[in-house]
Amino acid sequence: MAYLILGLVVFLGVHSVRIVAEDWRTATRARMGENAYKGAYSLLSLAGFALIVWGFGVARETPVLLWNPPVGMRHAASLLTLVAFVLLAAAYVPRNAIKARVHHPMVLGVKSWALAHLLATGGMAPLVMFGSFLVWGVLLYITSRRRDRVLGTQYPAGTALGTAMTVLIGLVAWAAFAFKLHGLLMGIRPFG
């Protein structure tokens, strides 16, 4: 569990700088230069991610069950992860109505993904990992929306085509992950 927690601290810590130290981030980027800052950010992110993956795998070897979720929670998790994949697609597909409305769809996607896994799992390691991501997502979303209001950030209106493409890409990515990749990568097949 220690490696998982360390990985979460590093990964989410790097991704939380804008939440807790926006001025420090701006000054550090100016001092280091854009590319050097992005390089350090990327290396720390990768190190934290690797520790999360490894730590979660180690923690799963000796699971600590806190509760046994009802079977229906798996269905809720499937729906929430579908929403998460559509939101993830909305972060990248230009001129879609989802991004125009929510402004930070990737953060909402992380929140949806984390909540889905909290509902469907009942172990200590999932609680620590997905709970951490959910709390981080809530804090980042609040901070990001506040920053948008202060800066007067405007998001382009979505188009029907952009929105349809977003939903289609999200649905296809969700299906690929749910029916094939999750089992290959995580060893757990959500749909048997």
MINU-92723 format. One record per atom (N, C-alpha, C): x, y, z. Coordinates in steps of 0.001 Angstrom, whole numbers, plus 500000, padded with zeros to 6 digits. Example, Ala and Ser with C-alpha at 12.3 -4.5 7.8 and 13.67 -1.06 7.14 Angstrom:
513190494310507800;512300495500507800;513200496700507800;512850497750507080;513670498940507140;512900500030507870;
This chain:
500825498803500000;500000500000500000;500870501262500000;502068501163500554;502946502334500649;503325502861499260;503600501945498313;503967502385496958;502781503044496265;501593502509496488;500397503106495918;500207504525496449;500328504687497740;500148506012498354;501222506980497871;502472506512497811;503556507364497313;503287507782495870;502845506830495041;502529507147493654;501414508167493544;500381508022494379;499275508983494376;499748510365494805;500608510404495813;501127511695496282;501918512382495162;502779511617494486;503595512210493418;502721512613492236;501911511683491736;501112511945490542;500079513046490771;499286512890491810;498254513896492073;498861515195492586;500008515095493259;500695516303493706;501128517161492535;501748516537491542;502173517264490348;500960517871489645;499867517112489601;498664517575488919;497821518520489778;498268518803490983;497523519700491875;498173521058492039;499273521291491376;499988522562491540;499073523740491208;498259523614490177;497353524724489821;496270524927490876;495981523904491653;494964524027492705;495514524826493879;496766524540494257;497305525099495505;498376526167495318;499002526222494135;500135527152493988;500249527675492555;499209528309492074;499201528834490702;500337529833490470;500565530728491431;501622531735491267;503008531074491219;503230530078492064;504502529352492065;504703528660490718;503647528058490193;503717527367488904;504114528343487803;503472529497487780;503764530498486758;505211530964486860;505675531245488079;507053531709488278;508061530621487905;507765529379488272;508679528274487969;508760528024486471;507630528086485783;507640527926484326;508458529029483663;508342530244484167;509104531353483598;510599531175483866;510947530732485072;512350530559485447;512990529393484691;512289528258484607;512844527060483976;512748527102482450;511738527780481962;511425527715480539;510322526683480330;509519526926479307;508343526088479050;508703524619478860;509683524328478001;510030522935477696;510626522211478891;511500522881479637;512096522241480816;511026521953481865;510114522896482055;509035522686483026;508167521499482614;507782521467481334;506958520360480844;507699519026480946;509006519042480708;509797517820480831;509820517305482261;510069518194483219;510080517796484634;508696517327485069;507681518046484641;506291517687484944;505978516288484413;506382516023483179;506120514726482555;506856513595483261;508133513829483587;508907512782484272;508326512454485647;507972513483486406;507357513246487715;506003512550487570;505231512955486573;503933512319486332;504099510844486004;505046510529485120;505294509134484748;505784508315485941;506654508886486741;507135508181487929;505984507909488894;505143508912489112;503989508723489988;503024507692489438;502774507751488133;501869506786487505;502417505366487632;503710505202487379;504326503875487501;504198503349488936;504410504211489911;504248503795491305;502800503428491626;501848504159491061;500440503824491273;500132502441490705;500543502206489475;500271500914488828;500922499784489618;502179499956489958;502889498920490697;502293498745492091;502088499844492780;501551499780494134;500164499178494185;499325499494493204;497982498921493168;498054497421492905;498956497019492006;499146495593491736;499616494841492963;500561495422493689;501060494790494923;499948494718495969;499185495788496111;498099495819497098;497012494801496762;496791494537495482;495776493559495077;496189492136495403;497489491894495630;497951490545495973;497471490112497354;497293491065498250;496766490779499595;495602491741499862;494460491465499237;493347492413499326;492756492499500733;492330493694501077;491614493940502323;490205494370501912;489229493480502133;487856493769501745;487166494554502851;486641495715502499;485934496561503463;484428496340503401;483898496110502221;482483495814502036;482323495057500729;481171494416500584;480879493665499373;479795494417498602;480159495110497520;479176495920496791;478072495055496181;476850495553496167;475774494827495490;476066494686494002;475535493636493394;475778493372491976;475340494551491106;474273495223491488;473777496355490717;474783497481490577;475732497554491485;476748498607491405;477644498417490190;477791497170489734;478570496933488518;477883497562487310;476550497508487304;475799498124486201;475935499646486257;475843500192487459;476030501640487624;477438502044487191;478423501221487549;479814501510487168;479980501488485653;479322500562484982;479405500505483516;478857501780482892;477730502237483405;477136503464482882;478030504671483161;478574504752484375;479437505883484727;480741505876483927;481283504690483636;482507504663482832;482208505037481379;481017504700480890;480629505153479558;480600506684479525;480005507280480530;479989508737480641;481420509280480695;482283508599481449;483682509040481575;484389509037480225;484165508008479417;484813507940478103;484285509025477162;482999509309477227;482449510387476397;483046511724476839;483144511934478146;483740513174478649;485212513285478247;485927512183478295;487328512192477861;487422512580476387;486566512002475565;486559512362474145;486230513844473979;485319514356474801;484916515764474704;486080516714474967;487072516260475706;488231517107475969;489060517334474703;488947516435473721;489818516493472550;489108516779471234;487840516417471119;487117516651469863;486734518130469805;487148518814468747;486857520256468663;485371520549468505;484977521684469060;483642522257468897;482513521271469193;482572520680470380;481462519829470795;480698520528471920;479406520255471995;478541520937472957;478833520538474396;479418519375474584;479719518927475951;480788519820476563;481882520030475845;482939520907476352;482437522344476472;481614522767475531;481069524127475591;480254524320476866;479605523263477314;478738523361478497;479501523175479807;480347522131479897;480983521798481190;482386522381481338;483011522786480235;484303523469480177;485510522595480502;485401521665481390;486539520815481773;486104519348481781;485802518813480597;485246517461480553;486201516370481020;487511516551480835;488433515506481273;488382515344482791;488323516446483503;488266516368484968;486962515703485395;485858516051484740;484589515381485051;484653513900484693;485369513566483627;485548512161483259;486314511392484316;487349511995484860;488112511349485941;487217511131487155;486409512135487477;485494512006488619;484493510870488384;483953510784487187;482992509734486865;483642508354486918;484850508236486370;485611506984486392;485899506556487828;486337507498488659;486670507179490046;485426506756490823;484342507488490666;483105507133491357;482611505763490924;482687505480489631;482273504169489117;483023503043489810;484322503208489931;485130502154490542;484930502076492057;484627503187492688;484309503146494116;483007502378494357;482039502544493476;480766501853493623;480900500346493395;481776499953492475;481863498550492062;482878497737492844;483709498381493631;484734497655494383;484574497945495865;485064497057496678;484906497257498113;486182497061498892;487317497138498230;488585496898498899;489276498169499358;490267497984500200;491033499110500733;491840499814499640;492544499039498812;493363499649497756;492499500441496769;491371499889496292;490524500699495420;489970501945496115;489640501828497382;489136502991498112;490191504093498157;491428503712498458;492513504696498526;492755505314497144;492865504462496121;493208504978494802;492067505784494192;490895505180494057;489796505863493384;489241507001494231;489274506841495546;488859507940496418;489766509146496273;491069508901496149;492027509999495952;491763510728494648;491538509961493581;491253510588492288;489940511364492319;488941510842493036;487661511546493113;487803512869493866;488481512844494993;488692514084495757;489492515079494932;490556514615494283;491362515484493425;490508516093492318;489678515261491677;488840515746490588;487858516820491041;487268516622492205;486333517615492738;487059518938492973;488210518876493629;488965520096493925;489444520790492652;489942520015491701;490432520617490458;489298521243489659;488155520598489621;487026521148488865;486580522482489464;486467522523490778;486064523766491444;487078524870491151;488356524552491276;489413525532491031;489426525991489576;489271525049488657;489300525383487231;488129526268486843;486948525959487349;485778526794487034;485932528199487625;486494528266488838;486727529573489460;487722530379488630;488791529735488173;489796530419487345;489169530905486033;488307530082485437;487614530493484208;486789531758484435;486088531819485570;485262533001485863;486135534241486047;487227534097486773;488123535228487019;488733535731485716;489149534807484857;489800535187483602;488805535508482488;487528535218482730;486520535449481703;486678534520480515;487122533296480762;487365532330479692;486060531971478984;486105532007477669;484954531650476844;485287530375476067;484347529473475992;484522528235475241;483658528297473992;484198527875472844;483423527956471597;482173527085471669;481119527547471035;479870526786470988;480102525469470258;479375524478470669;479495523180470026;478637523092468785;478995522168467924;478209521896466726;477617520500466856;476598520230466068;475980518899466093;476991517834465670;477793518131464647;478783517166464179;479844516907465243;480360517981465849;481369517810466895;480840517012468071;479613517258468452;479014516544469568;478756515083469214;478236514835468016;477996513454467580;479306512670467518;480358513289467006;481663512623466941;482187512327468342;481984513259469251;482421513064470640;481750511843471247;480446511761471102;479695510635471674;480100509329470998;480242509336469682;480627508128468958;482023507650469372;482979508555469423;484345508183469824;484357507664471258;483642508342472148;483564507892473536;482947506512473659;481877506267472911;481201504972472943;482091503856472424;482773504095471307;483666503084470729;484839502808471669;485431503857472225;486551503673473156;486094502922474407;484907503269474929;484367502565476093;484167501087475794;483559500774474644;483301499381474279;484609498605474139;485596499205473484;486892498530473326;487517498248474680;487447499229475562;488051499046476884;487247498073477727;485930498222477752;485082497389478608;485101495926478186;485067495680476888;484947494305476423;486278493616476147;487361494378476023;488631493741475686;489798494255476533;490083495552476459;491316496083477032;491363496018478555;490253496220479240;490257496174480704;490710494803481183;490216493760480544;490640492408480903;492104492155480613;492577492631479455;493985492438479096;494924493219480013;494570494456480307;495456495326481077;495310495155482589;494091494942483060;493839494905484502;493571493501485041;493309492573484132;492999491216484584;491582491059485096;490754492070484903;489353492024485342;488494492319484143;487566491411483843;486668491585482709;485304492054483219;484966493329483000;483703493844483510;482472493090483014;482554492514481820;481409491809481251;481708490334481042;482469489752481971;482753488315481917;483678488013480829;
